[in-house]
Amino acid sequence: AATACTGPIRFAITTPTTSALALLGLQARNGEQFAVDELNEAGGIAGQRVELVVEDTAASTATALSAVNRVLEGNPLVLFGSNISPQVFTQTEAVKKAGVPFIVSATNAEITNQATPWLFRIHAHDGQLADLVPRHLVQTMGAKKPGIIAVADDYGLGASRGMQATLTALGAPAVSATSYAPTDRDMSAQLLEIQARGADSFIVFGRPGDVALVLKQAKSLGIDMPRIGNASMVAQTTLNNLTAAEADGAVAVGGMIPQTSTDPKIKAWAAAVERKFKVPADNFTVAYYDAVQLLRDIIPRVGCDRAAIRDALAATKDWPGMLIRYTADGRGDLAHTLGIYRNKGKTPELTGPIQERGF
């Protein structure tokens, strides 16, 4: 029989709420907090109030580890990690030892290859992008001679290697694979090299600050060719730093952005989140909101039992979230549908969904 839930149901989240990473980390907290507040107004889960403990991980893996150890002492029923991959890697062993369901959105493909049955990812990941970005560029946009420009850290270079392999397999190998340091402000040499090699298109893989510079400099150099990248191509933080002409036409593959939905209910939800937290909701806000709703569905069925909740998460099949359906694969990845976006001036528009191969 299901283990009865006695007393408040405790969720905890460890995420950056201070430091330069707070812009990302707070989106995770906002999605979860919004869902928990909504649930409590409607009577909680299985007749019990939901308590949410938020612990700041700031910008260091050491802080992330001490944060996770602190929240584990409070014995949460379910623990949420952040969207910052190095922090989640650091925390996984402690969570595995404690035997707590651990729901994260960090996008490094290897996060779900750590051989722990307790970890689940509720967001699209970089391994999917390394396949789907080149595939869309070649098969749908018709590119034959793509170039690549990526940030030179684990994030960008890992993606660049994956994308080069996909392009080669598709019969359209990269004519040039360039990179820039995370602190670089001038990417014109890389862009000119891509142009000199006869590229007909290019892929950008980086973070909003540097992706804005790449798009701005491509425009000022007159390098006008189809360009596609990760979600940074259409992120509000990128678009804030671009003119309509610089942003226009850039394509992205990434998680689900609520503002691009045509559904009035979803638009109203995004507006309510922004009113509450003074920050627009994004793909991470959606993911954590959906994760809480999934638990609202699971806990009344299986009770307040960590192992039973873990087993139910692992058995998730075609569960309807706000913008996509979630299905658990053998690794603990739940999100297999991504969006394709295109900037119309400075406004990203959803051109359609794209599925991970095999789903």
NORMONOR-V732518 format. One record per run of one state. SS is the DSSP state (a for helix, b for strand, c for the rest). FROM is the first residue (numbers start at 1). TO is the last residue. Records with the same first field share a line. If there is no record, write none. Layout:
BEGIN
SS: FROM-TO ; FROM-TO
END
This chain:
BEGIN
c: 1-2 ; 4-8 ; 16-21 ; 42-44 ; 46-47 ; 49-49 ; 57-60 ; 74-77 ; 81-84 ; 99-100 ; 105-108 ; 114-118 ; 122-125 ; 141-145 ; 152-153 ; 170-175 ; 181-187 ; 197-200 ; 206-207 ; 221-225 ; 230-230 ; 234-235 ; 240-243 ; 248-250 ; 255-257 ; 261-263 ; 278-282 ; 304-305 ; 315-318 ; 321-324 ; 327-332 ; 334-334 ; 336-336 ; 345-346 ; 356-359
b: 3-3 ; 9-15 ; 45-45 ; 48-48 ; 50-56 ; 78-80 ; 101-104 ; 119-121 ; 146-151 ; 176-180 ; 201-205 ; 226-229 ; 251-254 ; 303-303 ; 319-320 ; 325-326 ; 333-333 ; 335-335 ; 337-344 ; 347-355
a: 22-41 ; 61-73 ; 85-98 ; 109-113 ; 126-140 ; 154-169 ; 188-196 ; 208-220 ; 231-233 ; 236-239 ; 244-247 ; 258-260 ; 264-277 ; 283-302 ; 306-314
END
